[in-house]
Amino acid sequence: MLTKTPSLSLLALAITLAGCQQNEGPQGDKVTINKNPYPSTYQPLPRQSTLITNATVLTGDGQRIDGGDVYVVDGKIQQIGTDLQVQADVTLDAQGKWLTPGLIDVHSHLGAYPNPAVASHQDGNEMTSPVTAEVWVEHSVWPQDPGFNRAREGGITTLQILPGSANLIGGRGVTLKNVPAHTMQAMKFPEAPYGLKMACGENPKRVYGSKGVLPSTRMGNMAGYRNAWIDATEYKRAWEKYDADYDAGKNVQAPERDLTMDTLRGVLDGEIMIHNHCYKAEEMAMMIDLSKEFDYHAGTFHHGIEAYKIADLLAENRSCAALWPDWWGFKMEAYDMVQENVAIVDAVKNSCAIVHSDSDTTIQRLNQEAGKVMYRANENGFDIDEAHAIKWLTSNAAKALGIEDKTGTLAAGKQADLVLWNNNPFSVYAKAEQVFIDGAKVYDRHDEKYQAQSDFMLGQR
């Protein structure tokens, strides 16, 4: 039986009625997305007002105070100077010792690739798609990893845990306070912005080229990024239109929720910071161009073996460079290295040079990794002192993580994240004697009560 095709006038009437229905007024509550569904439950450990006196103080912003005092109240730095006349619950005479801000490692995989390194614990790379922005590394973090305690013994008070570098876009990173805890949430740095791990070069093209899918080349890498950001731009536009239409009183349906696009939209909205695993100069330059094409900030470049070649471009773009002192040559994209890399980047005005670990062992001596750079650079014509070099591990690192208003320097009002060293922290003989996070002592080399062991290690005794 044949059906009669509606006339154009009837179609027009139907469209008009549909339009009227859309503009009738909102029905039901507005759909919103919870941007923090896994909030921090961090609480500072028990603490007292503390006065540290007579130390060689490196403030983290380029200053050195000989015979300096630091006064801590309620977990915050109250005063810093010399001969402070204040009352404190605890007074530490630090004659002959050095005091610095707590060290910050912007690139770690502790907890996601923990020890013992068995297959069932290897949770840092979701190697199922070139773009996995939907995964959050915090959901893989095992807080009983003994590496957290070893890092704390080396003065690490804050660290960013990142997914691995198998994918073009590997997922969200998380910033943690390095306190002993039974849950990831109890370590999570309150109000620290999320990071998004991206990876250039050999890793993603090797992983996916071997599977016969895009990318298998560097041009495939770039195409993959661009496709993802095009999708994210449309997703952002759809939600912004929904919000505007709803607020205008229209009866509209919310776009379909997409976890991958939620994260990418967070970058486009300036809420999530980019962290690029990227070795080669031309690739870092392309990633900067990519960020300009889609109007987000390229963030921090990690590893950056060839960062010295584009130090001016990095500074112009306000991009930090998180680098090793001397790791190089282990693959082709890591070949063209100079041991003054950090110092060359650092020498450019408005630069942001950082020393990072990407290692469960070098994180335990990150201070000495920075010392390698300082001494090598000074042998080759630079003039870098300890007061400046400490910025690579403190204030610059805090800037890369978006927490420079909270930690990274010793200044009134900042969180009292402190390390008291037995020696010049850039010496091979340096050891962290006491470590404080938010004014609470979390490590003491001479007191077992402050030498935390993970539950896992206790179970092995």
HELIX and SHEET records of a PDB file:
HELIX    1   1 LEU A    8  GLN A   22  1                                  15    
HELIX    2   2 ALA A  119  HIS A  121  5                                   3    
HELIX    3   3 VAL A  137  SER A  140  5                                   4    
HELIX    4   4 PRO A  146  GLU A  153  1                                   8    
HELIX    5   5 GLU A  202  GLY A  209  1                                   8    
HELIX    6   6 ARG A  218  ASP A  247  1                                  30    
HELIX    7   7 LEU A  259  LEU A  268  1                                  10    
HELIX    8   8 ALA A  281  GLU A  293  1                                  13    
HELIX    9   9 ALA A  307  ILE A  310  5                                   4    
HELIX   10  10 ALA A  311  GLU A  316  1                                   6    
HELIX   11  11 MET A  332  ALA A  334  5                                   3    
HELIX   12  12 ASN A  341  ALA A  347  1                                   7    
HELIX   13  13 THR A  362  ARG A  365  5                                   4    
HELIX   14  14 LEU A  366  GLU A  379  1                                  14    
HELIX   15  15 GLU A  386  ALA A  389  1                                   4    
HELIX   16  16 ILE A  390  LEU A  393  5                                   4    
HELIX   17  17 SER A  395  LEU A  401  1                                   7    
HELIX   18  18 GLU A  448  TYR A  450  5                                   3    
HELIX   19  19 ASP A  455  LEU A  458  1                                   4    
SHEET    1   A 4 LYS A  76  GLY A  81  0                                        
SHEET    2   A 4 ARG A  64  VAL A  73 -1                                        
SHEET    3   A 4 THR A  50  LEU A  58 -1                                        
SHEET    4   A 4 VAL A  90  ASP A  93  1                                        
SHEET    1   B 7 LYS A  76  GLY A  81  0                                        
SHEET    2   B 7 ARG A  64  VAL A  73 -1                                        
SHEET    3   B 7 THR A  50  LEU A  58 -1                                        
SHEET    4   B 7 TRP A  98  PRO A 101  1                                        
SHEET    5   B 7 LEU A 418  TRP A 421 -1                                        
SHEET    6   B 7 ALA A 432  ILE A 437 -1                                        
SHEET    7   B 7 ALA A 440  ASP A 444 -1                                        
SHEET    1   C 8 LEU A 103  SER A 108  0                                        
SHEET    2   C 8 ILE A 156  ILE A 161  1                                        
SHEET    3   C 8 ILE A 169  LYS A 177 -1                                        
SHEET    4   C 8 GLY A 195  ALA A 199 -1                                        
SHEET    5   C 8 MET A 273  CYS A 278  1                                        
SHEET    6   C 8 THR A 300  HIS A 303  1                                        
SHEET    7   C 8 ALA A 321  LEU A 323  1                                        
SHEET    8   C 8 ALA A 353  VAL A 355  1                                        
END                                                                             
